[in-house]
Amino acid sequence: MKALLLALIVCTLMISIGCGTTGAVKDDGAAVPADAAVIEGWITPEKFRVRAEGSPAPGITDPEQKKKSARDAAVENAQKLVIKNFVSTRVHSASGKLDIINTGIIITRNFGGTVRGGTVVQSRYDSAGRCTVYYEVTDKDLKKRVQTAGAQ
């Protein structure tokens, strides 16, 4: 029952974060190491990274528009994944009963702007036009703040 409730909350969070804009995302062009598939999650206490994929919207024929559409979708998916992971981090660091619904709301409210302001550290495109991004969120004491979000 708890797992179903958590899944429902995560889906709700994903929809709510998807309503935000991805226009402010920076791409610093920094190379991600070859073993970047291993370097996901908490890189440092201030830095969290995920890998996400996106496909272009159907019906787009212009190659540059397809590329942009796929990248935007990948960034949106990455942002949803970060929020989902932040909720999971908070739930796992709790030392007792935790109201999962309120935790999801608190994480989204407290970190939504930080997540939307993340950086694409690398993007790759495949022959089908899909985009894979490594998306990084950085903020002072981020991990500690996520672990204690909403604590009384």
N, C-alpha and C positions, 0 to 999 in steps of 0.2 A: 504494500500500500504506500509506504514511504517513497519507494522508488518511482511509482507511478506519479505521485504528487510532485516529486523533484523533476521528473521529465516534463510534466505539465508546466511547471514554473519556468524551466529553462526554455521551453518553446515560447512561452509568453514573453520572456525577456528577449529572445531572439527577434520576435516580431517588433517589440518596442524599440530595440536598438536599431533595427532596420529602417525605422522611420526617420532616423537622423541622417544628416548629410555626410557624404564621404568626400566632399570637395576640398576640405582643409588638409587632407592627408599629404604628407611630404614624402618624397622619394630621395633619400640622400645618396643613392647610387653606390653605397659601400658594398663591397663584395662580402658575401656570406661564405664562410669556409666550406670546403668540399663535404665535410661531415655535418653539415647544417641540419640534416634530418635528425641527428642526435641532439643538436643544440636547440631544443625547444623547451618551453616552460620557463621556469625561473632561471634566468641567466645570472643575475645578481639580485640582491634584495630590492634594487631600484628598477630592474629591467625584466620584462616578461615578453616572450616571443612565441608566435604560432606560425604554422604553415597552413595556408588555405588555398583553395582552387575556385575558379569561377569560369563560367562559359558566357560567350556573347549572347545578347538577346536575339531571339529568332527574327528573321526578316531583314537584318542589317547586311548590306552588300559591300559597303565601302570598307576596305581593309583597315584603315586607321580607326574608323568608328567601331568596327568589330573588336579591335585591340583594346580600345578605351572601355567598351562595354564589358568585356571579359575581365579587365583589371578592376573596374568598379565593382563587379560582382564578387571577385576574389577578396577585395578589401572589405566589402560588407560581410562576407562569410567569416573573414578573419576577426572582425569586430565582435560578431556574435559569439565566436569561439572563445575570445578573450573573456567576455562577460560570463559565459558558461564556466570557464575554468576558474574565474574569480569566485563565483558562487561555490564551486566545489572546494576551493581552497578554504573559504570561510567555514563551510559546513564541516570539513575535516579538522579544522583547528579548534572547533568549539569544544568546550569541556562540560558538556551537559546537554540538556534539551535545547533545541534551536528551532525557532519558528521559520521554516523554510520559505514560506511565502514572503514574510517580511524581510528575510535575508536577501532574497532576490531583488526586491524593491529597493532596499538600502544600497546594495551593490550597484544597481543600475543608476540610482540617483547620485551616489557619491563618486562613481568612477566613469559614468557615461561620457563626460566631456574629455576626460583623460584618454579613454579608449578611442574616441573619434579623432583625437589629436595625435594618434600614433603615427609611426613612420614605416613606410614600405622600405625595407633594407635591401630587398632584391625581388625582381619579378622575372619570370620566364614564361615563354609562350610555346605551345606545342603546335604541330602541323594542323591540328583541327581547330586552332584558334583559342583554345583554353589557356587561361593564365594561372600560374601558381605564384603566390606571393609569400614572402617571409615578412610578417608584420610585427613590429616591436612597439611596446608601450613602456615609457620610461617616466618615472616620477620619484621624488624624494620619499624614502621609506615606504615605497609602494607595497611591498609584501607585508610588512607589519601592519599597515593601514587596512589592507584587504583582510588579513587575519582577524583584526579586531573591529571591523566595521559593525556598527550598531550595538557594540557591547556596552552594557550599562556600567 
